[in-house]
Amino acid sequence: MNDSTVSSGDGSPRQIPSFFNQFEGVPTASLNGRAVTLPVPVPSRAGREINGKSNSPTSDILSGQFVAIMDYLDNPEEAQKQPLQFRKVSDFSAQTSSPFAPTPLPFQFVPNCWDHRLFQGPTDTTLVSLGLNTLDLEKELLKGILTRLETGETTVEDINYYFQELGNDAFELSQVFRHMPKGETHLHLTGLPNVETWIKWAQDANLWFEKDTFKCISTKEKEAFDAKLKELKAQRKELTDRKRGSKDYSHTNETSFSQNDRSQLEEVKKKLKKLEKKKFFPASMLTEDSSLEGEFKAKVTIRAEEKKCHSKFFKTFGVFERIANYIPAQSFYEVLSRYARIEKLFYVETSKGFEAIFEENEKEKLLDQFPKMKSQCNTSSSEEDIAEEEEVSSDLDSIKTFDDPKSSSCSSDDESLDLEYDETLDAIFSDPIKLTKFMEKWITLLEPAVKRSVLFYEEYLNSIDPLLQPQKNDSKSVYKYHLEPTRSRYINVDINRAQHLLLFLADVLVAFQLIKLEFEKGLSRVVGVVVSGPEDSSNALRYRDKQFMALDFLRNRSVYKDIVPLSLHAGELTANVTASEYMYNAIKDCISLAKPNRLGHLLCLEYEDNWEETVEEIRDKIGVEICLRSNDKMFGKKDNHPILKLAQKGIGFTLNTDDPGVIGTSPHSERVEVYTRYRDLANLTYGKFKNMERGHLRHGFARGEQIYKPSTPFHFDKGTAEFDEGIAEFVEKTSYQFKEGFEGCYLPNWEPSEEALALLQSSPKARLQVDMERKFYEFERKHIIPKMKIWARKKLSS
Ligand SMILES: [Zn+2]
């Protein structure tokens, strides 16, 4: 017998019936100012403020309900007459007033914030008799689940229960997640193929690798290299012979080996030394020589790495990106198709660089004209200097400094002018008028490169177009309105933040222009912009705010307004790669300056001044892309991962692989990892995973209206800002409610209303969402329900 007591309304101690203790997860709460372990889950956990209406303090409701429960349980006779009443979550949302107000008997328990295993009725309003001593609530529950399994009315809570029962059975979980429909929105295309694929491609293309760096060249380039080597050797021989000859006959032929020849020989020797250092081997050797193969694999993947290897990770791309130059573009999308098929991806956004293409010397000429950052030595300038600096920056004429291309070259050898010139970039970005002029000017200057690049990449997109189509759903007649999703694979332009601001700007312009053209043509192969690359690189740190401001400026231009969605890698920083000063408020600044639609990683969330305020900026408005094992492998970020805080606050996020080929991640194993690691800490359920997948499309860059109602705005009581799991539960459950007319859209025989049909016709995103809901429905019927039936029957008979 359990001897815990709790004080009742009148202060007298009450015994807590021990049978409740057989259930796990009994919560702790404060009752009448005392911390007690409650035998029943606490109803008020689901939020202190619902629909803007504040509830009475937790303990009041709690004691009201609790005392009522205790009274009830103390009086079995009464219990027989007045059975406990359970209410389903669906009733809960329909409720007009607060569902948490104390109610007279029969109680209205609200199961969404209670342990679902205890309070789940088989029908909407279920009356369950609680005979205190003989009661086996779990059996009641299982019976209910089995009935629903057999009548085809299984609820997501039923599956949640089953999931909990699966525990940490990683094998079984892996099976479930393999087949579960999934999305992927943070996936770098170059990071997708695995190293074995790269080797095969390199062999197919007859590439040669340089032994030390594993950088590759084509056979043609290798031939040219050999020819050059041969030519230089011949030159060396010829010059050396002449030199020798001139020595032998120095007294007769003094001029045969001139000073000019001498320096030529030196030059040739130097060149030869450099070239002879390079040893190439054919790609075919990678599979013939196992030690070489091992060396290569170790160099270009971090799959087997135990420790953080962030810098190595970025180096791998140096090898891959070179191979990519010799590989037909289609190959990548074939890999993507296979990946999507195997991993049951209903929606994929991959990202890929579309770097601006410059002609010879064009880049250098532009760089010469580009204003520099304020140099570091100026940061400690006196107040007087600062005042002077401000004066300079308010002078609009200073923008003329780089209006004339010639002016920059003449200033280059003048130290003082150079310094003034250095200050210009900071000055420009701190003044909106100057920034406008600056941007307009550079849009014009970069136009030839942008035009050239866009033409080139349009060709590229045409060549891969068929591979961006979704897989046809061959058998089903579910799409009887001919509303198949048009595409389920999209490309975002990946812009490297670790480059000079000018080149960043050029790439941004190429991206924006490409997206605009696609939009105008009614195409959607390229839909959005991603900013990635090592955030801790000098350029990324130096230009961070300016990059954001430039992006925001362009997104607000009328030509690009509302057509360029933006996803930023933000706060992908840890103390082992960068100084803390670069992490303070990195996320908040990114949100306020760049106004992104999605954010990736958020690793340094703990460095925000007020992380709770920052995540409130994110809630519902900004999608969050979590790449758990990428963070693990690259940064050793395992403990203290922000995913937990996000889950606890009910902030939606999606799970992604980042660079599966390099890191060794896969969509399903990523989910197994998150589930096993955070199941208890973040109270993860099947329903939450389903919502994570839905999040890929809710915040996805596929265009059009959603089939869900806008998220219910939710305000939690700042006064009690400490974590409240119940809030997260509540938010999660109200996040994905179908719009009117879409309630049964996942059923094969669904008949859309006229409005629903119109929405579907106009919105590719809505079509994808209906398609996804149907895939979930199929998945549950095929891969979950049969297993659940066996499990429930077995449990009931034991
Ligand atoms: Zn990434």
Boltz pocket constraint, residues with backbone or C-beta under 6 A from the ligand:
constraints:
  - pocket:
      binder: B
      contacts: [[A, 186], [A, 188], [A, 532], [A, 569], [A, 600], [A, 658]]
      max_distance: 6.0
